[in-house]
Amino acid sequence: MEEAHHFAFTSHETALCIIPPRHQWEYVDRLRALYDKAHGAWPPHINLIYPFVQPALLSHAADILSRLPLQHHQHQIKLDVADVFTHKDFNTILLRPDHDSETNLLSELREEVCRALSSPGEGAFHPHMTIGQSQDVLAASHHFLLEKARLLTPVAWEFSQIAILIRDTGPTRKEGPRHMKLWATLDMSSQQLQIHKRPDFFYGTAVAVPKIGTSLLNSKAVAQPSFQYSEELRTWRPAAIYPSQGNDQTVLERLIIASYNVLADFEWPPQSVRHASLLENILSGRASADILVLEEITDHFLPYLLSDERVRQRYPFSTYGPPDQPGLGPLPSLLNILVLSKFPFTWEYLPFQRKHKGCTVVQFPTVGTRQANGFFRPWILAACHLSQGLTNGAVVTKKNEIQRMLDHLSSQYQGHPWILAGDFNLPTSSYTVEASRKKHDISPATVQYLRDIEHSILGAGFVDTWLATRLESGESSDVANDYRSAADTHEGEQGATFDPFVNTLAARLVGTGLNNRPQRYDRILVQTVDQYRPQGFNMFGMTATVLDGGELTYASDHWGIRCLLVRSSCQDDTIARVDMTRIHRKKASQGLSSFENLKQVLDSHGCLPAESDRVKRKEVFQVLEKVLLSPDRPGSESDTRSGLVIKLVPVGSYGLGVWTTTSDIDCLCIGSISTKTFFALAVQRIKRAGSENIRIIRRVRANSGYMLELEVCGISVDLQYCASRSVADSWPDIMRRPATDPIFTLPFQVLAKLKPARDLFYLRRSIPDMGQYRIAHLFIKAWAKARGIYSAKFGFLGGIHISVMLVPICKILALEPEAVSSSDILMTFFHHYAEADWETAVVYDPFFHKDLKYNRSFREPLCLLGWHAPSLNTAFTASVPTVKVVSAEFKRAKDLLMNEGMTWDGLFGSSTESKIPQLTSPGATEFLLTYQSYLKIDAHYWGPSQEKGSRFVGWLESRCVLLLVGKSFLFAPVQELGISARIWPARFVDRSSSTMDNAGNEFHGCYLVGLEWDDEGKLNKEQITITQNSLRSVLQEFEAKIHRDEKYFDSRYSWMTGTVSKSSDLDNLELDHSRWGLQVGEDEDDDDSEDNMDLEDEDEDENTQTQKVRHRTRTKTTRRTSRAINVVKTAGLGKFRSATDVLNRLRWDDSMDSGNYLVGYEDRFKGAQEKEVEEWKGDQTDEEFIPQHRILYFKRKSDGAIVWERRSRIDDIFGSGIRADS
């Protein structure tokens, strides 16, 4: 009796249990490591008796047990049922035998042990193996864990040993229970007792057992088995991967990687409704890859995925096998990372700080790079799914997780090419981050942590494949964000892979709040030591499906991403090695750094359209599509049957998303019919659509060809046309092809018409952050308007010029290791161009023009190069005076921004104390006070037709440009006397009469040119008199030219005069905000009706050009105009002789020496060039043939005189146009 008392089962320091063979531990511990709080302290086991005897009596008890005949208790233990024990505060998930017979066998063994130790076992005995714990038996997580335990079954082994365990005697650990050690084993067959003098830990060392939900950062990466599909066995088998040697080592020319978060089901029971759509996305052409990373893979989806024959053929290697395949078991976590590959690989699991979070590190032994010393370095992929959330703790956790991956790669795989791919869960929307900071969800330090994360990634040498591809070749997946209004734009939302605005599934999941903004969560980063470079990037999974109720949904809440890496060559250049790359970031001060403040300034100046404005313009475009693209007869399909193809494309400010409420909509139609036929058809359809609120304002010939000015729903629309069947048939896919693609070997006219659309598509694909760009562009445009330097027709800046100057700033700053704001972009913009030497500076996009060899000519005072052929310099209307003004304004802006306390709004204001009432534009007020004298061009119209008056005013405005623009501008003689001039690009009217006169058919206004005397104090009376006489001569000649034009000037109803006025005479002027000169309606006298539209000079389509080449027709030369030098023909000058006429006369007129003349022409890529007349090839079949419409001028070699020039219309060969000495 005394002995029985000593063997009371009361000690939790010892245990008698059954332990499976060690080779089965890994199978069970895959779950226990994540879900069982006793993992690490206990091995997988079935307790026979626990608590057991006191440690002091353990030797005595073991001796008694060793004398028991236990051979008949040996049998196969089979745990084939997953079950749960419900406790007060938690639940135990377990495996147990299915049959009572097996339970009885273990019960009989227990009873025999208890009798031998004279201690009856208390309570019912339920043999089981613990897998984990759950909190709520009704929660989905409980059911998912129970399902994982079910997938483990059966766990079976031959039972032949009993283990005696004792707890470690070390100090109690705060992290968890003290470890159990193996004290002895009892062989049931031989009755041999093996006592360990130094009890062993089951997992090597006594590491702390973490609490559920946490882990230890010092946990090492654990090697894991990879799987390969066996066609012979029709199952997934563990792959036998050996180190590659010799011929097995391949340096690929290209490698494609894809990543896709498939969105796990978090509710029980899981649904399969999205599986088919997910599979189609994964197998789609846009997702096809060599290596595919999938996040949020579950036990429910993986068997479906790996059972598909197409998946197995494309990706025969996998990190996991199907959980429902016998012997493989469940995935470790609810959310898992799966890597599928065409290449064999080995992999390891790198645990993070939090349980269930880790990184899959994959090595591909057969593919990699070869170093200069001949060593082969396999590709290394780190696939991740970082912790979610935007709190202080969550951001710190993300930072630690990324740093852990970087440290592991650096320590274990130095010198290898790296890929880092997956769902980074890093918020990128400035709105989300700033709103969280304002709500105190995160601290300012946490905001800095987010920046530090980006910095650490770039500091490790990683390249963001999305950014690298977008900056150069462009990336067009983010189409929805392209047309988002600037008012609803925020930084960091470009390239979003999680977009609730478009993805209805994402919108349903996040609801409202801070999380409903677009975020670029998913990324593919590479570090290849310059051996590979990103050349392509796209998104996939963007195809919607329709639910039963008609609602659209998507397979996942994320878009998938894919990138193409190509092997670098020594000729590859990231960007052009030129001065344009010398752009240095100028960080905005604290007072100027707010993105929202920038938007508020723009809103106060009327530059941010409201949502209603955006909807209205969308309606305008839809009306235009309906009218122009509908068949002539209702219900007919005549357009389709006749082969008519017309595509309507928004271009200009509307297409780029930088429009304001006063902006027109520029549209380009691309079609398969001739220009003349299109406009006749368009006019016919517009007139027929009387109820569609659309009417023709006028038909004009612009620099880029004929166009229709329309009014649609009260908004002005400029409609142009490009005749090209090949482009129309392949639209819009043709826009994704590189500029060097042979498909763009098109006639000059077609390329010229197509250029705005090609430039637009490239910008939308390549600007790193359209939100930042749009806000910066709108601000620069508003500033330029306020300062009087926004008007391309006057030789100042236009929208295209702002784009050419702004895009390089945005792109180069995007490569900065620290995040760049819109304010930083603007600060850098003004500082960079304030310091530019415009006499030598060439501004262009170095990511597009990588090998630019542009020869700037003397005819280009400003060189702002666009993107696509045929012409490059967009600033062909600029003059020396206008460039001087623009440069001065940049310097003024830079100086103001350097002032402490400066605001963005202050950049618009006047720097001069005004003695006259402030105008709408502070810059105009300053202009009227800056100069002592002005050239004043007065215009007066009082005729019966507002249309004719508007024509007169608009035409006179275009003639005012002659005062300053061009080589032979009228003001040149006066400038030589030391006078600088600045024209204000808007009309002024008298404040007292503007309301009365300009409201009806009478107009009275003026244009002003400010005059600045460079050395006024040094001029004597004679010099002043000469200068004044020169000014009068200039104005008299200008008046005479205007009065001679009988088409626009009618002395019965209009008058124009030029005078020199003092500043004090202009006190009563204000800006004219009327539409005079812009709106020209149709009336009976309109000589541009559709019946009389003169399209003979219009660009011919590619088909016509091809036919002419084939038949070598020389009798008729098509008249074309280069976009680089296109100007409206000056009325009243007569027929200007063509370049062909001049060339023929120089060649065949015996009185002229053709060897004494040079041809100046425009090269599509090099700019202005010169060639001997005798070397000019006129045969279109000649390899050196250059179309004659690209001839700019003819120069006499003996004296350097220009004897014929298209732009200024000088002709000293025949005497047509303007003579050089006139």
QUIFEN-V82872 format. One line per field, one symbol per residue. ss: DSSP state (a for helix, b for strand, c for the rest). A space follows every 50 residues. Layout:
ss=???
This chain:
ss=caaaaaccccbccbbbbbcccaaaaaaaaaaaaaacccbccbcccbbbbc cbccaaaaaaaaaaaaccccaaacbbbbbcbbbbbbccccbbbbbbccca aaaaaaaaaaaaaaaaccccccccccccbbbbbbcccccaaaaaaaaaaa aaccbbbbbcbbbbbbbccccccccccccbbbbbbbbcccccbbbbbbbb bccccccccccccccccccccbbbccbbbbccccbbbbcccccccaaacb cccbbbbbbbbcccccccccccccaaaaaaaaacccccccbbbbbbbcaa aaaaaaccaaaaaaccbbcccccccccccccccccbbbbbbccccbbbbb bccccccbbbbbbbbbbbbbcccccbbbbbbbbbbccccccaaaaaaaaa aaaaaaaaaaaacccccbbbbbbccccccaaaaaaaaacccccaaaaaaa aaaaaaaaacccbbaaaaaaacccccccaaaacccaaacccccccccbcc cccaaaaaaacccaaaccbccbbbbbbccccbbbbbbbbbccccbbcccc cbbccccccbbbbbbbbcccccccccccaaaccccccccaaaccaaaaaa aaaaccccccaaaaaaaaaaaaaaaaaaaccccccccaaaaccccbbbbb baaaaaccccccccbbbbbbbcccaaaaaaaaaaaaaacaaacbbbbbbb bbccbbbbbbbbccbbbbbbbbbcaaaaacccaaaacccccaaacccaaa aaaaaaaaaaaaaaaacccaaaaaaaaaaaaaaaaacccbcaaaccbcaa aaaaaaaaaaaaaacccccccaaaaaaaaaaaaaccccccccbccccccc ccccbccccccccbbcccccccbccccccaaaaaaaaaaaaaaaaaaccc ccccaaaccccccccccccccaaaaaaaaaccbbbbbbbbbccccaaaaa aaaaaaaaaaaaaccccccccaaaacccbbbbbccccbbbcccaaaaccc ccbbbbbbbbbbbccaaaccaaaaaaaaaaaaaaaaaaaaaaaacccccc cccbbbbbbbbbaaaaccbbbccccccccccccccccccccccccccccc caaaaaaaaaacccccccccccccccccccccccccccaaaaaaaaaacc cccaaabbbbbbbcccbbbbbbaaaccccccccccccaaabbbbbbcccc cbbbbccccbbccccccbcccc
